[in-house]
């Protein structure tokens, strides 16, 4: 027997069982009743992940006897991969697992990674012998063995998998718990954003100050053990609220929709589009079915990249008797086309302006930009070191900071920041906002046959 399905958060489809009916009553989003669990989970997870990773470069230098530049490169590559992973995590969440299960699996992977790093700091066999700073600068320290590096890299890999699953899902999963059709619930959602960012910032401050002090001045095992304990607490708290959560089932990844838009537009590239000012002709020729699933908003048709709008042109045989597309790779909707251009912005802007189907992807894009920055930082450091050592000169970036020209490197970074500011101003000037409101659907009137006849009679009646 098929699972029972009903409407939930903001029109969200809820599966029978988790998030479905309980005691014969319709399951409604509980809003703030779920927030203590979700916010506490995110706060403890942030303390755990940042507390382990924030001081990684220092840990590699002091406990693994790795050179400063090599340690910085390892850290940048780790952060780059960690920030790129949410894109894959968003795809898996939207297409297969759903947000709650993705969060749960990601939390377990993060816990395994933290346990691995804690063991590497605690067990003598998992780290090379200690070495003084003078010996490190002279290159006389023992390098880490294959086993020791394997434990380190496997732990970082687990942290990457966990971060890729948690980061794109934590904020949208909280949004799922609010009923977007209710005014009071919408106000509660704004408060949720404030609490989410407030507690996350507090967690970051704690991790970047107290935890780093403990790691550097007291003990690395204790400094890693505390965030590991916080990560364990986040998992326990997450599952404590299981019976309260609304679980929105996965509806497929937006990447599939984008591919369908491109394929359908290419197949219909020779067809002629209706004039952009002729609304009646657009409604007649372009496929725009009623929105379903958990969508609340309908995106308006835009004139940007109009060639892709051809994918929504209806031909004979494209539509089934029930009004659905016969082949999604030959006919896509206006909604799909507009969704393909929504990957622009920052986290809260994403979650407020993106279509509901793209909330998980929206959360991941912010981290993808950070990933690009980390990879660029690694490449920039290596290029700078190679260029500045030409003709026998001392590199700007050396293991001994007193011999290098680190100030020159930071001046160069500042120049890049100024250029980036001007680039941002240009982009913000030309960016076109898409107006969205909960009343958008009210402006889309569906005419019955009787209403159409009455309107026609009114238009043809003689005017007094």
BELLINNOR-V714829 format. One record per backbone hydrogen bond with DSSP energy under -1.0 kcal/mol. NH is the residue of the N-H (numbers start at 1). CO is the residue of the C=O. If there is no record, write none. Layout:
[[NH & CO] [NH & CO]]
//
This chain:
[[6 & 14] [8 & 12] [11 & 8] [14 & 6] [16 & 4] [20 & 17] [22 & 25] [25 & 22] [31 & 177] [33 & 30] [34 & 31] [38 & 34] [39 & 35] [40 & 36] [41 & 37] [42 & 38] [43 & 39] [44 & 40] [45 & 41] [46 & 42] [47 & 43] [48 & 44] [49 & 45] [50 & 46] [51 & 47] [52 & 48] [53 & 49] [54 & 50] [56 & 53] [59 & 55] [60 & 56] [61 & 57] [62 & 58] [63 & 59] [66 & 60] [71 & 67] [72 & 68] [73 & 69] [74 & 70] [75 & 71] [76 & 72] [77 & 73] [78 & 74] [79 & 75] [80 & 76] [81 & 77] [82 & 78] [83 & 79] [84 & 80] [85 & 81] [87 & 84] [89 & 85] [90 & 86] [91 & 87] [92 & 88] [93 & 89] [94 & 90] [95 & 91] [96 & 92] [97 & 92] [98 & 93] [102 & 98] [103 & 99] [104 & 100] [105 & 101] [106 & 102] [107 & 103] [108 & 104] [109 & 105] [110 & 106] [111 & 107] [112 & 108] [113 & 109] [114 & 110] [115 & 111] [116 & 112] [117 & 113] [118 & 114] [119 & 115] [120 & 116] [121 & 117] [122 & 118] [123 & 119] [126 & 123] [127 & 124] [136 & 132] [137 & 133] [138 & 134] [139 & 136] [140 & 135] [149 & 145] [150 & 146] [151 & 147] [152 & 148] [153 & 149] [154 & 150] [155 & 151] [156 & 152] [157 & 153] [158 & 154] [159 & 155] [160 & 156] [161 & 157] [162 & 158] [163 & 159] [164 & 160] [165 & 161] [166 & 162] [167 & 163] [170 & 166] [173 & 169] [174 & 170] [175 & 171] [176 & 172] [177 & 174] [178 & 175] [182 & 179] [186 & 182] [187 & 183] [188 & 184] [189 & 185] [190 & 186] [191 & 187] [192 & 188] [193 & 189] [194 & 190] [195 & 191] [196 & 192] [197 & 193] [198 & 194] [199 & 195] [200 & 196] [201 & 197] [202 & 198] [203 & 199] [204 & 200] [205 & 201] [206 & 202] [207 & 203] [208 & 204] [211 & 206] [213 & 209] [214 & 210] [215 & 211] [216 & 212] [217 & 213] [218 & 214] [219 & 214] [223 & 219] [224 & 220] [225 & 221] [226 & 222] [228 & 224] [229 & 225] [230 & 226] [231 & 227] [232 & 228] [233 & 229] [234 & 230] [235 & 231] [236 & 232] [237 & 233] [238 & 234] [239 & 235] [240 & 236] [242 & 239] [244 & 241] [252 & 94] [258 & 254] [259 & 255] [260 & 256] [261 & 257] [262 & 258] [263 & 259] [264 & 260] [265 & 261] [266 & 262] [267 & 263] [268 & 264] [269 & 266] [271 & 268] [278 & 275] [279 & 277] [282 & 278] [283 & 279] [284 & 280] [285 & 281] [286 & 282] [287 & 312] [295 & 292] [308 & 305] [309 & 306] [311 & 308] [312 & 309] [313 & 310] [314 & 285] [318 & 315] [320 & 324] [323 & 320] [326 & 318] [330 & 327] [331 & 327] [332 & 311] [334 & 287] [337 & 333] [338 & 334] [339 & 335] [340 & 336] [341 & 338] [342 & 339] [344 & 342] [350 & 346] [351 & 347] [352 & 348] [353 & 349] [354 & 350] [358 & 355] [359 & 356] [362 & 358] [363 & 359] [364 & 360] [365 & 361] [368 & 364] [369 & 365] [370 & 366] [371 & 367] [372 & 368] [373 & 369] [374 & 370] [375 & 371] [376 & 372] [377 & 373] [378 & 374] [379 & 375] [380 & 376] [381 & 377] [382 & 378] [383 & 379] [384 & 380] [385 & 381] [386 & 382] [387 & 383] [388 & 384] [390 & 387] [393 & 390] [403 & 400] [409 & 405] [410 & 406] [411 & 407] [412 & 408] [413 & 409] [414 & 410] [415 & 411] [416 & 412] [417 & 413] [418 & 414] [419 & 415] [420 & 416] [421 & 417] [422 & 418] [423 & 419] [424 & 420] [425 & 421] [426 & 422] [427 & 423] [428 & 424] [429 & 425] [430 & 426] [431 & 427] [440 & 437] [444 & 441] [452 & 448] [453 & 449] [454 & 450] [455 & 451] [456 & 452] [457 & 453] [458 & 454] [459 & 455] [460 & 456] [461 & 457]]
//
